[in-house]
Amino acid sequence: MENLPQDPFMLMSFINMKLRDEYASLDELCASLDIDREWLVERLAQAGMEYSEENNKFW
């Protein structure tokens, strides 16, 4: 997880790009990249973003 962008907006952009291009779900992305899902959701929630399963992206 240390290779992830530290800025929450850059992190959201990176995660959304991966979700759009490579992964069908947040769970799949987190498992593949060894990211703690709860940490990621909380980190982005602190910046006012939430995950939409229906759209498979953060906003």
C-alpha positions as CSV (number, residue, x, y, z in Angstrom):
1,M,0.0,0.0,0.0
2,E,3.0,2.3,0.3
3,N,3.1,2.7,-3.5
4,L,-0.4,4.2,-3.6
5,P,-0.7,8.0,-4.1
6,Q,-0.9,9.8,-0.7
7,D,-3.2,12.6,-1.9
8,P,-6.8,11.4,-1.6
9,F,-7.9,12.9,-5.0
10,M,-4.9,11.3,-6.8
11,L,-5.7,8.0,-4.9
12,M,-9.3,8.2,-6.0
13,S,-8.2,8.8,-9.6
14,F,-5.8,5.9,-9.5
15,I,-8.3,3.5,-8.0
16,N,-11.1,4.5,-10.4
17,M,-8.8,4.0,-13.4
18,K,-7.9,0.5,-12.1
19,L,-11.6,-0.2,-11.5
20,R,-12.6,1.0,-15.0
21,D,-9.7,-0.7,-16.9
22,E,-8.8,-3.8,-14.9
23,Y,-11.2,-4.9,-12.2
24,A,-14.9,-5.7,-12.0
25,S,-15.2,-4.9,-8.3
26,L,-13.5,-3.1,-5.4
27,D,-13.1,-6.5,-3.7
28,E,-11.3,-7.9,-6.7
29,L,-9.0,-4.8,-6.9
30,C,-8.1,-5.0,-3.2
31,A,-7.4,-8.7,-3.3
32,S,-5.2,-8.4,-6.4
33,L,-3.2,-5.3,-5.2
34,D,-3.1,-6.4,-1.5
35,I,-5.0,-3.3,-0.3
36,D,-7.0,-3.3,2.9
37,R,-10.6,-2.5,1.6
38,E,-11.7,-1.0,4.9
39,W,-8.6,1.3,5.0
40,L,-9.2,2.4,1.4
41,V,-12.9,3.1,1.8
42,E,-12.2,5.0,5.1
43,R,-9.3,7.0,3.6
44,L,-11.4,8.2,0.7
45,A,-14.4,8.8,3.0
46,Q,-12.3,11.2,5.0
47,A,-12.0,13.3,1.9
48,G,-15.8,13.1,1.2
49,M,-15.8,10.3,-1.3
50,E,-17.8,7.1,-1.3
51,Y,-17.8,3.9,-3.3
52,S,-20.7,3.1,-5.6
53,E,-21.0,-0.6,-6.3
54,E,-23.5,0.1,-9.0
55,N,-21.1,2.3,-10.9
56,N,-17.9,0.5,-9.6
57,K,-16.2,3.8,-8.7
58,F,-15.6,6.3,-6.0
59,W,-17.1,9.7,-6.2
